[in-house]
Amino acid sequence: MNQQHSPLIYLVDDDDAVREALALLLKSVGLRAEGFASPQQFLAQHDRHSIGCVVLDIRMPGISGLDVLDTLAAGSDLPVIMLTGHGNVDLCRRAFKNGAEEFLQKPVDDDVFLDSVQKAVRQHIARRDKQAASLAAQQRLQRLSGRELDVLQRIADGMTNKEIARELALSPRTVETYRANVFAKLEVDTLAQLIRHYLLLLPQR
């Protein structure tokens, strides 16, 4: 992974010393960091498509960390780790309710902080990979004709070729042809791969 696409950790805290210390700590394990002294600056300049996470102080002048969290939730999938020097149960509950990945209290332990950031980055990469796989599956699915899609749905439901033929009023040989077309157009070799592609588009199943 090149520098442009390597994980980037956004540090949003009005305390210069905190930002600098956390940036050095992240650099020690090979993670890039970019610091912002104000929430407004961060919201104006961050790349919502980047891979990484946001480390966000709760109490800052102008806009609170919880407000920033709400704004991010509306248009970004970047995971957020909240930091506070004034932790309490209500703040913690509100942060998690609004989508925070973790809630850490200052002064934060170095190992706990790094573990939290690395876990958030791993989860973000996994989510992006799943999104990419789902998009690829959707693009392949669009290659199918209406009848091929009918056959695919019934294969995924566990029906045999003969059962599909009876239900769709087709000959078994015609179903076999449609089945072969489905495998070819979805670029899969096994039934398991076929089902996986289908289920990627049906997360509710």
MILO-515757 format. One record per atom (N, C-alpha, C, O): residue in one letter; chain; x, y, z. Coordinates in steps of 0.02 Angstrom, whole numbers. Layout:
<nodes>
rest / kette / x / y / z
A / A / X / Y / Z
...
</nodes>
This chain:
<nodes>
rest / kette / x / y / z
M / A / 43 / -59 / 0
M / A / 0 / 0 / 0
M / A / 44 / 62 / 0
M / A / 87 / 70 / 44
N / A / 34 / 106 / -49
N / A / 77 / 164 / -53
N / A / 54 / 218 / -4
N / A / 2 / 212 / 28
Q / A / 94 / 271 / 1
Q / A / 81 / 324 / 50
Q / A / 12 / 355 / 40
Q / A / -23 / 370 / 88
Q / A / -7 / 364 / -23
Q / A / -70 / 397 / -38
Q / A / -129 / 357 / -12
Q / A / -179 / 386 / 9
H / A / -124 / 291 / -12
H / A / -179 / 248 / 8
H / A / -168 / 214 / 75
H / A / -209 / 173 / 95
S / A / -114 / 230 / 110
S / A / -103 / 200 / 176
S / A / -148 / 234 / 226
S / A / -169 / 291 / 216
P / A / -164 / 200 / 282
P / A / -210 / 229 / 331
P / A / -186 / 296 / 358
P / A / -126 / 307 / 368
L / A / -234 / 341 / 368
L / A / -219 / 407 / 394
L / A / -261 / 419 / 456
L / A / -322 / 409 / 455
I / A / -229 / 439 / 510
I / A / -263 / 452 / 573
I / A / -272 / 527 / 581
I / A / -222 / 564 / 583
Y / A / -333 / 550 / 585
Y / A / -347 / 621 / 596
Y / A / -350 / 634 / 671
Y / A / -389 / 603 / 707
L / A / -310 / 681 / 694
L / A / -308 / 700 / 764
L / A / -341 / 768 / 772
L / A / -314 / 818 / 749
V / A / -399 / 770 / 803
V / A / -437 / 832 / 810
V / A / -440 / 851 / 884
V / A / -480 / 822 / 922
D / A / -399 / 899 / 903
D / A / -393 / 919 / 974
D / A / -365 / 989 / 977
D / A / -316 / 1004 / 942
D / A / -393 / 1032 / 1017
D / A / -369 / 1100 / 1021
D / A / -306 / 1107 / 1064
D / A / -278 / 1161 / 1070
D / A / -285 / 1052 / 1095
D / A / -224 / 1052 / 1136
D / A / -165 / 1031 / 1092
D / A / -159 / 973 / 1071
D / A / -121 / 1079 / 1077
D / A / -64 / 1065 / 1033
D / A / -20 / 1009 / 1059
D / A / 2 / 967 / 1020
A / A / -8 / 1008 / 1124
A / A / 36 / 958 / 1154
A / A / 7 / 888 / 1146
A / A / 44 / 841 / 1133
V / A / -57 / 882 / 1154
V / A / -90 / 817 / 1146
V / A / -84 / 792 / 1074
V / A / -66 / 735 / 1062
R / A / -98 / 837 / 1027
R / A / -94 / 817 / 957
R / A / -23 / 795 / 938
R / A / -14 / 743 / 906
E / A / 26 / 833 / 960
E / A / 95 / 817 / 943
E / A / 117 / 751 / 974
E / A / 151 / 711 / 942
A / A / 98 / 740 / 1037
A / A / 117 / 678 / 1071
A / A / 85 / 617 / 1038
A / A / 118 / 566 / 1028
L / A / 21 / 623 / 1020
L / A / -13 / 567 / 988
L / A / 14 / 554 / 918
L / A / 19 / 497 / 896
A / A / 31 / 607 / 883
A / A / 60 / 599 / 815
A / A / 126 / 562 / 818
A / A / 139 / 518 / 777
L / A / 168 / 578 / 867
L / A / 232 / 544 / 875
L / A / 221 / 471 / 893
L / A / 256 / 426 / 869
L / A / 172 / 459 / 936
L / A / 157 / 390 / 956
L / A / 134 / 349 / 896
L / A / 156 / 292 / 887
L / A / 91 / 377 / 855
L / A / 67 / 342 / 796
L / A / 123 / 330 / 746
L / A / 127 / 277 / 715
K / A / 167 / 380 / 738
K / A / 224 / 373 / 693
K / A / 269 / 316 / 715
K / A / 301 / 284 / 673
S / A / 274 / 304 / 780
S / A / 318 / 252 / 806
S / A / 296 / 182 / 784
S / A / 337 / 135 / 785
V / A / 233 / 175 / 765
V / A / 209 / 109 / 740
V / A / 193 / 112 / 666
V / A / 158 / 68 / 639
G / A / 218 / 164 / 632
G / A / 211 / 167 / 560
G / A / 146 / 195 / 533
G / A / 129 / 185 / 475
L / A / 108 / 229 / 576
L / A / 44 / 257 / 553
L / A / 51 / 332 / 540
L / A / 82 / 368 / 579
R / A / 22 / 355 / 485
R / A / 23 / 426 / 470
R / A / -30 / 462 / 511
R / A / -83 / 434 / 525
A / A / -16 / 524 / 529
A / A / -63 / 564 / 567
A / A / -65 / 635 / 541
A / A / -15 / 662 / 517
E / A / -124 / 665 / 544
E / A / -132 / 735 / 525
E / A / -172 / 769 / 579
E / A / -226 / 746 / 598
G / A / -146 / 824 / 605
G / A / -177 / 858 / 662
G / A / -218 / 918 / 642
G / A / -201 / 954 / 594
F / A / -271 / 930 / 680
F / A / -315 / 988 / 670
F / A / -330 / 1019 / 738
F / A / -351 / 984 / 784
A / A / -320 / 1084 / 743
A / A / -331 / 1119 / 806
A / A / -404 / 1136 / 817
A / A / -424 / 1151 / 873
S / A / -444 / 1135 / 763
S / A / -514 / 1153 / 770
S / A / -558 / 1104 / 731
S / A / -537 / 1079 / 679
P / A / -618 / 1091 / 756
P / A / -664 / 1047 / 720
P / A / -682 / 1075 / 651
P / A / -689 / 1037 / 603
Q / A / -689 / 1142 / 647
Q / A / -708 / 1172 / 583
Q / A / -655 / 1158 / 530
Q / A / -672 / 1142 / 473
Q / A / -592 / 1165 / 549
Q / A / -537 / 1152 / 502
Q / A / -538 / 1079 / 479
Q / A / -530 / 1064 / 420
F / A / -549 / 1034 / 526
F / A / -551 / 962 / 508
F / A / -609 / 948 / 460
F / A / -598 / 915 / 409
L / A / -669 / 972 / 476
L / A / -727 / 958 / 434
L / A / -718 / 986 / 364
L / A / -744 / 958 / 315
A / A / -683 / 1042 / 359
A / A / -673 / 1074 / 293
A / A / -620 / 1039 / 252
A / A / -622 / 1042 / 190
Q / A / -573 / 1006 / 284
Q / A / -514 / 981 / 247
Q / A / -507 / 905 / 244
Q / A / -469 / 880 / 202
H / A / -542 / 868 / 286
H / A / -530 / 795 / 287
H / A / -559 / 763 / 224
H / A / -605 / 788 / 193
D / A / -531 / 706 / 206
D / A / -553 / 668 / 148
D / A / -596 / 610 / 174
D / A / -570 / 562 / 203
R / A / -661 / 615 / 162
R / A / -706 / 564 / 189
R / A / -697 / 496 / 155
R / A / -722 / 445 / 179
H / A / -661 / 495 / 99
H / A / -649 / 432 / 64
H / A / -585 / 397 / 88
H / A / -571 / 340 / 68
S / A / -547 / 429 / 130
S / A / -483 / 401 / 153
S / A / -494 / 341 / 198
S / A / -548 / 333 / 228
I / A / -442 / 300 / 204
I / A / -442 / 243 / 250
I / A / -408 / 265 / 314
I / A / -356 / 298 / 311
G / A / -436 / 248 / 371
G / A / -404 / 266 / 434
G / A / -454 / 274 / 490
G / A / -502 / 235 / 495
C / A / -445 / 326 / 531
C / A / -494 / 340 / 583
C / A / -484 / 411 / 608
C / A / -435 / 444 / 591
V / A / -532 / 434 / 648
V / A / -530 / 501 / 677
V / A / -523 / 495 / 753
V / A / -562 / 459 / 785
V / A / -475 / 529 / 781
V / A / -468 / 534 / 854
V / A / -492 / 603 / 873
V / A / -462 / 654 / 853
L / A / -546 / 606 / 910
L / A / -584 / 668 / 918
L / A / -594 / 686 / 991
L / A / -623 / 647 / 1030
D / A / -571 / 745 / 1010
D / A / -582 / 769 / 1078
D / A / -656 / 791 / 1085
D / A / -684 / 818 / 1038
I / A / -685 / 778 / 1142
I / A / -756 / 794 / 1151
I / A / -767 / 869 / 1161
I / A / -812 / 898 / 1131
R / A / -726 / 900 / 1204
R / A / -738 / 970 / 1221
R / A / -687 / 1015 / 1186
R / A / -628 / 1016 / 1203
M / A / -713 / 1052 / 1137
M / A / -671 / 1100 / 1101
M / A / -711 / 1164 / 1089
M / A / -773 / 1162 / 1089
P / A / -678 / 1220 / 1079
P / A / -713 / 1283 / 1068
P / A / -753 / 1281 / 1002
P / A / -731 / 1254 / 952
G / A / -812 / 1311 / 1004
G / A / -851 / 1318 / 943
G / A / -897 / 1259 / 930
G / A / -958 / 1266 / 935
I / A / -869 / 1202 / 912
I / A / -909 / 1142 / 897
I / A / -884 / 1086 / 942
I / A / -824 / 1073 / 947
S / A / -930 / 1052 / 975
S / A / -909 / 997 / 1019
S / A / -892 / 935 / 978
S / A / -913 / 929 / 920
G / A / -855 / 890 / 1009
G / A / -838 / 828 / 975
G / A / -899 / 787 / 957
G / A / -900 / 754 / 905
L / A / -951 / 789 / 999
L / A / -1013 / 752 / 984
L / A / -1048 / 781 / 922
L / A / -1077 / 744 / 883
D / A / -1044 / 847 / 914
D / A / -1074 / 878 / 854
D / A / -1035 / 856 / 791
D / A / -1065 / 843 / 739
V / A / -969 / 853 / 797
V / A / -928 / 830 / 741
V / A / -945 / 757 / 725
V / A / -949 / 738 / 667
L / A / -954 / 718 / 777
L / A / -972 / 647 / 768
L / A / -1038 / 641 / 729
L / A / -1044 / 599 / 684
D / A / -1087 / 682 / 747
D / A / -1150 / 682 / 711
D / A / -1141 / 700 / 637
D / A / -1171 / 670 / 593
T / A / -1099 / 751 / 624
T / A / -1087 / 773 / 556
T / A / -1054 / 718 / 515
T / A / -1073 / 706 / 457
L / A / -1005 / 684 / 545
L / A / -971 / 629 / 510
L / A / -1018 / 572 / 495
L / A / -1015 / 542 / 441
A / A / -1062 / 557 / 542
A / A / -1108 / 501 / 533
A / A / -1154 / 511 / 473
A / A / -1178 / 462 / 444
A / A / -1165 / 574 / 455
A / A / -1210 / 589 / 399
A / A / -1177 / 580 / 330
A / A / -1212 / 576 / 280
G / A / -1110 / 577 / 328
G / A / -1080 / 573 / 262
G / A / -1012 / 539 / 258
G / A / -979 / 544 / 206
S / A / -992 / 503 / 310
S / A / -927 / 471 / 310
S / A / -929 / 406 / 350
S / A / -966 / 401 / 399
D / A / -890 / 357 / 328
D / A / -887 / 295 / 366
D / A / -823 / 290 / 407
D / A / -807 / 236 / 432
L / A / -786 / 345 / 413
L / A / -725 / 344 / 453
L / A / -742 / 328 / 525
L / A / -784 / 361 / 555
P / A / -710 / 277 / 555
P / A / -722 / 262 / 626
P / A / -695 / 318 / 670
P / A / -646 / 351 / 652
V / A / -728 / 329 / 726
V / A / -710 / 384 / 771
V / A / -695 / 358 / 841
V / A / -733 / 320 / 871
I / A / -637 / 380 / 867
I / A / -619 / 366 / 936
I / A / -624 / 432 / 974
I / A / -591 / 481 / 957
M / A / -665 / 434 / 1026
M / A / -675 / 494 / 1065
M / A / -625 / 498 / 1123
M / A / -611 / 448 / 1156
L / A / -597 / 558 / 1133
L / A / -553 / 570 / 1190
L / A / -584 / 624 / 1234
L / A / -614 / 672 / 1209
T / A / -576 / 617 / 1299
T / A / -601 / 669 / 1344
T / A / -560 / 670 / 1408
T / A / -537 / 619 / 1433
G / A / -553 / 730 / 1435
G / A / -522 / 738 / 1501
G / A / -574 / 743 / 1555
G / A / -557 / 750 / 1614
H / A / -638 / 739 / 1536
H / A / -693 / 747 / 1584
H / A / -744 / 692 / 1571
H / A / -802 / 707 / 1559
G / A / -723 / 631 / 1574
G / A / -766 / 575 / 1558
G / A / -821 / 564 / 1609
G / A / -809 / 571 / 1669
N / A / -880 / 547 / 1585
N / A / -934 / 526 / 1629
N / A / -979 / 478 / 1590
N / A / -973 / 472 / 1529
V / A / -1023 / 445 / 1626
V / A / -1065 / 393 / 1595
V / A / -1109 / 422 / 1540
V / A / -1119 / 391 / 1488
D / A / -1136 / 482 / 1552
D / A / -1181 / 512 / 1502
D / A / -1145 / 527 / 1437
D / A / -1171 / 512 / 1383
L / A / -1085 / 557 / 1441
L / A / -1046 / 571 / 1381
L / A / -1028 / 507 / 1344
L / A / -1033 / 503 / 1283
C / A / -1008 / 456 / 1382
C / A / -990 / 392 / 1353
C / A / -1049 / 361 / 1316
C / A / -1043 / 338 / 1259
R / A / -1107 / 362 / 1349
R / A / -1167 / 333 / 1318
R / A / -1186 / 371 / 1254
R / A / -1203 / 340 / 1203
R / A / -1183 / 437 / 1257
R / A / -1200 / 478 / 1198
R / A / -1151 / 465 / 1140
R / A / -1172 / 462 / 1082
A / A / -1087 / 459 / 1157
A / A / -1037 / 447 / 1105
A / A / -1050 / 381 / 1069
A / A / -1049 / 378 / 1008
F / A / -1062 / 328 / 1107
F / A / -1075 / 263 / 1076
F / A / -1141 / 263 / 1037
F / A / -1146 / 232 / 984
K / A / -1191 / 296 / 1064
K / A / -1256 / 300 / 1031
K / A / -1249 / 335 / 964
K / A / -1285 / 319 / 916
N / A / -1204 / 383 / 960
N / A / -1194 / 422 / 899
N / A / -1145 / 390 / 851
N / A / -1130 / 418 / 798
G / A / -1119 / 330 / 868
G / A / -1079 / 292 / 821
G / A / -1004 / 289 / 835
G / A / -967 / 263 / 793
A / A / -982 / 313 / 892
A / A / -910 / 309 / 908
A / A / -888 / 237 / 915
A / A / -926 / 194 / 939
E / A / -827 / 223 / 893
E / A / -799 / 155 / 899
E / A / -771 / 144 / 970
E / A / -776 / 88 / 996
E / A / -744 / 197 / 1000
E / A / -712 / 189 / 1066
E / A / -716 / 256 / 1102
E / A / -722 / 309 / 1072
F / A / -712 / 253 / 1168
F / A / -715 / 312 / 1211
F / A / -658 / 305 / 1262
F / A / -659 / 262 / 1305
L / A / -608 / 350 / 1256
L / A / -549 / 346 / 1299
L / A / -542 / 409 / 1339
L / A / -556 / 464 / 1316
Q / A / -519 / 401 / 1401
Q / A / -511 / 458 / 1445
Q / A / -437 / 479 / 1450
Q / A / -393 / 437 / 1456
K / A / -425 / 544 / 1447
K / A / -357 / 572 / 1455
K / A / -338 / 571 / 1529
K / A / -382 / 577 / 1572
P / A / -273 / 563 / 1543
P / A / -220 / 546 / 1496
P / A / -226 / 473 / 1475
P / A / -231 / 429 / 1518
V / A / -226 / 461 / 1410
V / A / -237 / 395 / 1385
V / A / -173 / 354 / 1386
V / A / -119 / 379 / 1372
D / A / -180 / 291 / 1405
D / A / -123 / 245 / 1405
D / A / -100 / 233 / 1333
D / A / -141 / 222 / 1288
D / A / -35 / 235 / 1322
D / A / -8 / 228 / 1254
D / A / -31 / 163 / 1221
D / A / -53 / 163 / 1163
D / A / -24 / 107 / 1256
D / A / -42 / 43 / 1227
D / A / -116 / 38 / 1213
D / A / -137 / 11 / 1161
V / A / -157 / 63 / 1258
V / A / -230 / 62 / 1248
V / A / -248 / 104 / 1187
V / A / -290 / 85 / 1147
F / A / -216 / 162 / 1181
F / A / -230 / 206 / 1125
F / A / -211 / 173 / 1059
F / A / -251 / 173 / 1012
L / A / -151 / 145 / 1055
L / A / -129 / 114 / 993
L / A / -172 / 54 / 975
L / A / -189 / 43 / 917
D / A / -189 / 14 / 1026
D / A / -233 / -44 / 1013
D / A / -300 / -21 / 984
D / A / -326 / -52 / 937
S / A / -327 / 32 / 1012
S / A / -393 / 57 / 990
S / A / -389 / 83 / 918
S / A / -433 / 69 / 878
V / A / -336 / 120 / 903
V / A / -328 / 148 / 836
V / A / -318 / 92 / 785
V / A / -350 / 91 / 732
Q / A / -274 / 45 / 800
Q / A / -260 / -9 / 753
Q / A / -321 / -53 / 742
Q / A / -333 / -76 / 686
K / A / -360 / -64 / 794
K / A / -422 / -103 / 786
K / A / -472 / -66 / 742
K / A / -503 / -96 / 699
A / A / -478 / 0 / 753
A / A / -524 / 40 / 712
A / A / -503 / 40 / 639
A / A / -546 / 35 / 595
V / A / -438 / 45 / 626
V / A / -414 / 44 / 557
V / A / -427 / -23 / 524
V / A / -449 / -27 / 467
R / A / -414 / -77 / 560
R / A / -427 / -145 / 533
R / A / -501 / -153 / 515
R / A / -518 / -179 / 462
Q / A / -544 / -130 / 559
Q / A / -616 / -136 / 547
Q / A / -638 / -93 / 487
Q / A / -681 / -113 / 449
H / A / -607 / -34 / 481
H / A / -623 / 9 / 424
H / A / -602 / -23 / 358
H / A / -639 / -21 / 309
I / A / -542 / -51 / 357
I / A / -518 / -85 / 296
I / A / -565 / -143 / 279
I / A / -581 / -153 / 221
A / A / -586 / -182 / 330
A / A / -630 / -238 / 318
A / A / -698 / -215 / 289
A / A / -725 / -247 / 244
R / A / -724 / -159 / 316
R / A / -787 / -133 / 290
R / A / -780 / -110 / 217
R / A / -823 / -124 / 176
R / A / -725 / -75 / 203
R / A / -715 / -52 / 134
R / A / -706 / -112 / 86
R / A / -731 / -111 / 30
D / A / -670 / -164 / 109
D / A / -661 / -223 / 67
D / A / -729 / -256 / 52
D / A / -741 / -278 / -4
K / A / -772 / -259 / 103
K / A / -838 / -289 / 94
K / A / -879 / -247 / 46
K / A / -916 / -275 / 4
Q / A / -875 / -181 / 51
Q / A / -911 / -137 / 5
Q / A / -887 / -147 / -66
Q / A / -928 / -149 / -113
A / A / -821 / -153 / -75
A / A / -793 / -162 / -142
A / A / -816 / -229 / -171
A / A / -833 / -233 / -230
A / A / -817 / -281 / -129
A / A / -839 / -347 / -153
A / A / -912 / -346 / -171
A / A / -933 / -376 / -221
S / A / -952 / -311 / -132
S / A / -1024 / -305 / -146
S / A / -1036 / -268 / -211
S / A / -1080 / -287 / -250
L / A / -998 / -214 / -223
L / A / -1005 / -176 / -285
L / A / -987 / -218 / -345
L / A / -1021 / -217 / -397
A / A / -931 / -256 / -339
A / A / -910 / -299 / -394
A / A / -963 / -352 / -409
A / A / -977 / -366 / -467
A / A / -992 / -380 / -356
A / A / -1044 / -431 / -365
A / A / -1106 / -400 / -398
A / A / -1137 / -431 / -441
Q / A / -1123 / -339 / -379
Q / A / -1180 / -305 / -408
Q / A / -1169 / -291 / -482
Q / A / -1215 / -299 / -523
Q / A / -1109 / -271 / -500
Q / A / -1093 / -257 / -570
Q / A / -1098 / -321 / -612
Q / A / -1122 / -320 / -669
R / A / -1074 / -377 / -584
R / A / -1079 / -440 / -620
R / A / -1152 / -463 / -626
R / A / -1173 / -490 / -677
L / A / -1191 / -451 / -573
L / A / -1261 / -471 / -573
L / A / -1300 / -436 / -628
L / A / -1347 / -464 / -656
Q / A / -1280 / -375 / -644
Q / A / -1314 / -337 / -696
Q / A / -1304 / -366 / -766
Q / A / -1339 / -347 / -813
R / A / -1256 / -412 / -772
R / A / -1245 / -445 / -837
R / A / -1299 / -497 / -852
R / A / -1308 / -517 / -910
L / A / -1335 / -519 / -800
L / A / -1382 / -573 / -808
L / A / -1447 / -550 / -840
L / A / -1470 / -494 / -828
S / A / -1475 / -593 / -882
S / A / -1541 / -580 / -909
S / A / -1593 / -593 / -854
S / A / -1578 / -620 / -801
G / A / -1655 / -573 / -868
G / A / -1708 / -584 / -819
G / A / -1717 / -657 / -802
G / A / -1725 / -675 / -744
R / A / -1715 / -701 / -853
R / A / -1724 / -773 / -841
R / A / -1664 / -802 / -804
R / A / -1672 / -846 / -762
E / A / -1604 / -778 / -821
E / A / -1545 / -802 / -785
E / A / -1548 / -782 / -711
E / A / -1528 / -820 / -668
L / A / -1574 / -723 / -697
L / A / -1582 / -701 / -628
L / A / -1634 / -744 / -592
L / A / -1625 / -760 / -533
D / A / -1687 / -763 / -627
D / A / -1737 / -808 / -598
D / A / -1704 / -874 / -577
D / A / -1716 / -900 / -522
V / A / -1662 / -900 / -621
V / A / -1628 / -963 / -607
V / A / -1580 / -955 / -548
V / A / -1577 / -998 / -504
L / A / -1542 / -900 / -547
L / A / -1495 / -887 / -492
L / A / -1531 / -886 / -425
L / A / -1508 / -916 / -377
Q / A / -1586 / -851 / -422
Q / A / -1623 / -845 / -359
Q / A / -1645 / -913 / -333
Q / A / -1644 / -926 / -273
R / A / -1664 / -956 / -379
R / A / -1687 / -1023 / -358
R / A / -1629 / -1069 / -341
R / A / -1636 / -1112 / -298
I / A / -1573 / -1060 / -375
I / A / -1513 / -1098 / -354
I / A / -1494 / -1078 / -283
I / A / -1478 / -1121 / -242
A / A / -1496 / -1013 / -269
A / A / -1478 / -989 / -203
A / A / -1526 / -1014 / -149
A / A / -1508 / -1021 / -91
D / A / -1588 / -1028 / -169
D / A / -1638 / -1054 / -123
D / A / -1632 / -1130 / -114
D / A / -1671 / -1160 / -77
G / A / -1584 / -1161 / -150
G / A / -1571 / -1232 / -141
G / A / -1610 / -1278 / -187
G / A / -1612 / -1339 / -176
M / A / -1641 / -1251 / -238
M / A / -1680 / -1292 / -283
M / A / -1635 / -1328 / -333
M / A / -1583 / -1302 / -353
T / A / -1656 / -1389 / -352
T / A / -1619 / -1426 / -403
T / A / -1639 / -1402 / -473
T / A / -1688 / -1364 / -480
N / A / -1601 / -1424 / -523
N / A / -1618 / -1405 / -592
N / A / -1688 / -1428 / -611
N / A / -1725 / -1391 / -643
K / A / -1707 / -1488 / -591
K / A / -1773 / -1514 / -607
K / A / -1828 / -1474 / -574
K / A / -1879 / -1460 / -604
E / A / -1816 / -1454 / -511
E / A / -1866 / -1413 / -476
E / A / -1873 / -1345 / -508
E / A / -1928 / -1318 / -514
I / A / -1816 / -1316 / -528
I / A / -1817 / -1251 / -561
I / A / -1854 / -1257 / -628
I / A / -1894 / -1213 / -646
A / A / -1841 / -1310 / -664
A / A / -1873 / -1321 / -729
A / A / -1949 / -1324 / -721
A / A / -1986 / -1294 / -760
R / A / -1972 / -1362 / -670
R / A / -2044 / -1368 / -659
R / A / -2075 / -1301 / -641
R / A / -2128 / -1283 / -667
E / A / -2042 / -1264 / -597
E / A / -2070 / -1200 / -573
E / A / -2072 / -1148 / -628
E / A / -2119 / -1108 / -631
L / A / -2021 / -1147 / -671
L / A / -2018 / -1096 / -724
L / A / -2045 / -1121 / -791
L / A / -2044 / -1085 / -840
A / A / -2071 / -1183 / -791
A / A / -2099 / -1212 / -852
A / A / -2047 / -1213 / -908
A / A / -2061 / -1193 / -965
L / A / -1988 / -1237 / -891
L / A / -1933 / -1244 / -939
L / A / -1911 / -1316 / -941
L / A / -1928 / -1355 / -897
S / A / -1873 / -1334 / -993
S / A / -1844 / -1401 / -995
S / A / -1782 / -1402 / -950
S / A / -1749 / -1350 / -943
P / A / -1765 / -1459 / -920
P / A / -1704 / -1464 / -880
P / A / -1642 / -1443 / -918
P / A / -1596 / -1412 / -890
R / A / -1639 / -1459 / -984
R / A / -1581 / -1440 / -1024
R / A / -1575 / -1364 / -1029
R / A / -1520 / -1336 / -1028
T / A / -1633 / -1330 / -1036
T / A / -1632 / -1257 / -1040
T / A / -1608 / -1227 / -974
T / A / -1571 / -1178 / -973
V / A / -1630 / -1257 / -918
V / A / -1608 / -1234 / -853
V / A / -1533 / -1243 / -846
V / A / -1498 / -1200 / -819
E / A / -1507 / -1299 / -870
E / A / -1435 / -1311 / -867
E / A / -1397 / -1258 / -906
E / A / -1344 / -1235 / -885
T / A / -1425 / -1237 / -963
T / A / -1393 / -1184 / -1004
T / A / -1393 / -1118 / -966
T / A / -1342 / -1083 / -963
Y / A / -1450 / -1101 / -936
Y / A / -1453 / -1039 / -897
Y / A / -1405 / -1042 / -838
Y / A / -1372 / -993 / -821
R / A / -1402 / -1100 / -807
R / A / -1358 / -1108 / -749
R / A / -1285 / -1097 / -770
R / A / -1247 / -1064 / -734
A / A / -1265 / -1125 / -826
A / A / -1197 / -1117 / -850
A / A / -1183 / -1044 / -866
A / A / -1128 / -1018 / -853
N / A / -1233 / -1010 / -895
N / A / -1225 / -938 / -910
N / A / -1215 / -898 / -846
N / A / -1175 / -851 / -844
V / A / -1252 / -915 / -795
V / A / -1247 / -880 / -730
V / A / -1177 / -887 / -702
V / A / -1147 / -838 / -680
F / A / -1151 / -947 / -702
F / A / -1083 / -958 / -676
F / A / -1032 / -919 / -716
F / A / -986 / -889 / -688
A / A / -1041 / -919 / -782
A / A / -992 / -885 / -825
A / A / -995 / -809 / -816
A / A / -943 / -777 / -810
K / A / -1055 / -781 / -814
K / A / -1061 / -709 / -809
K / A / -1042 / -682 / -740
K / A / -1017 / -626 / -734
L / A / -1052 / -722 / -688
L / A / -1032 / -701 / -621
L / A / -959 / -718 / -607
L / A / -932 / -699 / -555
E / A / -927 / -753 / -654
E / A / -856 / -770 / -649
E / A / -841 / -810 / -586
E / A / -795 / -795 / -548
V / A / -882 / -863 / -574
V / A / -873 / -907 / -518
V / A / -866 / -978 / -543
V / A / -890 / -995 / -597
D / A / -834 / -1020 / -503
D / A / -822 / -1090 / -523
D / A / -860 / -1140 / -480
D / A / -872 / -1196 / -502
T / A / -880 / -1120 / -421
T / A / -912 / -1167 / -375
T / A / -980 / -1139 / -351
T / A / -993 / -1079 / -356
L / A / -1022 / -1184 / -326
L / A / -1086 / -1163 / -299
L / A / -1077 / -1117 / -239
L / A / -1115 / -1069 / -230
A / A / -1026 / -1131 / -198
A / A / -1014 / -1090 / -139
A / A / -998 / -1018 / -159
A / A / -1022 / -970 / -128
Q / A / -957 / -1010 / -212
Q / A / -940 / -942 / -235
Q / A / -1002 / -908 / -263
Q / A / -1011 / -847 / -253
L / A / -1044 / -945 / -297
L / A / -1106 / -917 / -324
L / A / -1151 / -891 / -268
L / A / -1177 / -835 / -272
I / A / -1160 / -931 / -217
I / A / -1203 / -912 / -160
I / A / -1173 / -851 / -125
I / A / -1210 / -806 / -104
R / A / -1108 / -849 / -119
R / A / -1075 / -792 / -85
R / A / -1089 / -728 / -124
R / A / -1105 / -676 / -94
H / A / -1082 / -730 / -189
H / A / -1096 / -670 / -230
H / A / -1168 / -648 / -221
H / A / -1182 / -588 / -214
Y / A / -1213 / -695 / -220
Y / A / -1284 / -679 / -214
Y / A / -1299 / -648 / -146
Y / A / -1335 / -598 / -141
L / A / -1270 / -677 / -93
L / A / -1285 / -653 / -26
L / A / -1251 / -585 / -12
L / A / -1274 / -549 / 32
L / A / -1198 / -569 / -47
L / A / -1168 / -503 / -39
L / A / -1218 / -448 / -54
L / A / -1213 / -393 / -26
L / A / -1265 / -462 / -97
L / A / -1315 / -412 / -115
L / A / -1377 / -417 / -71
L / A / -1422 / -375 / -77
L / A / -1379 / -466 / -28
L / A / -1437 / -476 / 16
L / A / -1415 / -481 / 88
L / A / -1422 / -535 / 118
P / A / -1387 / -427 / 118
P / A / -1361 / -431 / 186
P / A / -1414 / -447 / 238
P / A / -1397 / -467 / 294
Q / A / -1478 / -436 / 220
Q / A / -1530 / -449 / 269
Q / A / -1547 / -522 / 275
Q / A / -1582 / -542 / 322
R / A / -1523 / -565 / 227
R / A / -1541 / -636 / 229
R / A / -1503 / -672 / 283
R / A / -1512 / -733 / 291
</nodes>
